[in-house]
């Protein structure tokens, strides 16, 4: 990790809690809120992969809406909650340690960036609503290449912008498929394993694992 020039973060599930929208409505949704939130997220990811394979691209907000519609039907959630859930998704909360860790890293000599499936508008709103302006040098969206992670075209985006080598990137994600995608591309991938999950078998040997972002300061 001594040659690192850029630290790049996935957004959803890594910096921002994807379940926080449903959690804020848990009194209305009831005990099934967490199962619903996980189903929404899983369906959302499945749609990104399937659309990439079918070459039927829609942006992340459209995918989020369509996966929500299916999830609400599956969990029999009143359709009147649709707009509220979507509005909350635009302002997802960060995980608690994220702001302080990012501020600490900002003082060091690294490029800091987000590389996400999200649209530029969604990502900028998340950053703004969580008071993280002036932290990131760049916010990279897959919309630049029109295909979702883990396509290598996505991981190419910051390499081309910064004119650096793949192994000069530390890439952090809470999603094992994204860690493997970035790692197989050539990044130094770090898994943010918040929930003590099992790593996937996707031809990448995991070298670094942390249970929250504060542990990154011990590695970099």
N, C-alpha and C positions, 0 to 999 in steps of 0.2 A: 504493500500500500504506500510505499515511500515515494512512488513516482506519480501519485494522483494529482491531476490538474483540475478535474471537474467532479463535483458531487451532484448526482442527478437523482431525483426522487420521482417515483410514481406518486400519483395524487390520491386516487380513491382506494381507501383501505390502508394506506400507508401514512399519509399526512392527515387525511380527512376521514372521519368515521362514517361509513356508508349507511350504518344502521341508525344514525342519529335522527334522520327524518322521521322514521317510523316510531322511534323511541319517544319523540316529543308528542306523539299522538297515542301513546300506549293506553291512556285512560279511555279514549274513544274506541280503540281497536280491541282492547282487552288482553288476556293472557297470550293470545296467539300472535302478538305484535312481533316478537323476535323471529318466530318461524316464518312469518310473512316477510319480514325484512330480509332474511337470508334467501328466501325463495326469489324475491325481487332481484336481488344482486346476482344470484346464480343464473336466472333467466336472462338478465341484462348481458352478462358475459357470454352466455351461449349464443345470443343473437349477434354479438360482435364477431365471434368466430365463424358462425354460419354465414353471415353476410359477406365476410371476407372470402370464404371459400366459394360462395356462389357468385362473387363479384357483383353483388347487389348492395352497394354501399348506401347507408344512411348515416347521418351524423349521430353523435353520442346522445344528444338530447332526444332525437326521434326514437332511438333505440330504448332510451330510458322510459319514455312515454309508453311505448308499445309493450315493453316488459312489465311495466306497472299495470297496464290494463289486464294482461293475462293473470298477474299475481292477485289482483283484487277480485277477479272472478273465481280464481282457485280458492282463495281464503274467504270468499263471500263477504267482502268488505263493501260497505255502501258506497256507491259511485259518487255521492256528494263530497267524499273526502279526497277525490282525485286532485283537484287543484291545490288543496292545502298540502298534500304530500309532495307534489311537484314543486311548489314554492319553497318548501323546507329543504328539498334536495338541492336547490340552488345555493343554500347557505349552510351546508353541512358543517358541523363542528370539527375542529381539529382534535386529535388525541391530546391529552393534557400536557405532555412533556414537549410537544412539537414547537411551540413558539420560542421557548427559551433555548432549545437546542439549535434552532435555525439562527437565532440572534448570536449565539456563541460562534457558530460556523462562519457567519458573515464577517467576523473580525479577523478571520484567517485568510490566507492567500489561495482561495479556491474559486472557481466558477461555481455558482449554485444555480440549479435549474430544475424545473419540473418537466417530465416527459410523460404525457398522459393521453388516454383515449378521449378525454373530454374536449369539447370545442373550446376555442380561444375565449369566447364570451363566458362560458360556464367557469372556466378556470380562473379568469380574471375576477369574476364575481366572488368565487370562493376565497381567493387571496384577499380581496378587499374586505369582505364581511368578517374575516378573521384577523384583520389588522396586520397583514403580513406584507403590505406594500414595501417596496425598497429592500426586500430581502433577496429576491431572485434576479439573476442577470438575464434569464430568459425563461419563458413559459412556452414549451414546445407542445404542439398538438398533432395528433396523427392526421388531422385534416390537411396537413402539408403534403401528405403522400396518398391520402384517400384509402388507406387500409389500416386495419387494427393490429395492435400487438397480438402475438409475438412475431409478426413479419419483420424481417431484418431491415426493411426500408425505414421502419420507424426508428430503430436504434441507430441508423445511419444519420439521422437528422442533426443531433448535437455534434457528432464527429465532423461533419461537413462545415458546420457553423464555426466551431472552435479550432479546426485544423489541428486536431490532436489524434493520438493513437487510441485504439479501442481499450488497451490495457491501462490507459491514463485516466479512465473513468471509474469512479466508485458509484455503483447503481443500487439503489435501495428500493425494495418492494415488499409488501406483505403478501403478494400473490405468488405462489410457488411457480406457476407456469410463466410468470413474468421474470422471476429470478432466473429460471432456466433459459428463457428466451434471451435475456440480456447476457447471461453467462456463456451460452453457446455462441452468441455473436462475438464475444471477446471482452465484455466488460468484467470488472471485478464486482460480481454481484453479491449483495448482502441481503439475507432474508430477515425481514422484521416479523418474527414469529410471536405475535402477541397472545395467541390462544393455545400454545403448546401443541400445534398440529404436526402432522407427519409430512415430510417432504415428498413430492412426487418423483416418480421414476421417468425422467424425461432427458436422459443422456447428459445430465450436468451433475458433476460432483460438487456438492455444496462445501464451500470453504469457510464462510462466515455467517453466523446466525446470532441475532440479538433479540431480546424480548421487548425492547422499546428503543426509541431513537436515542435516548440518553447514552446508551452503550456505544453508540457510534463514535463518541469522543474518545473512547479507549482504543479504537481501531485506527482512526485517521490521524 
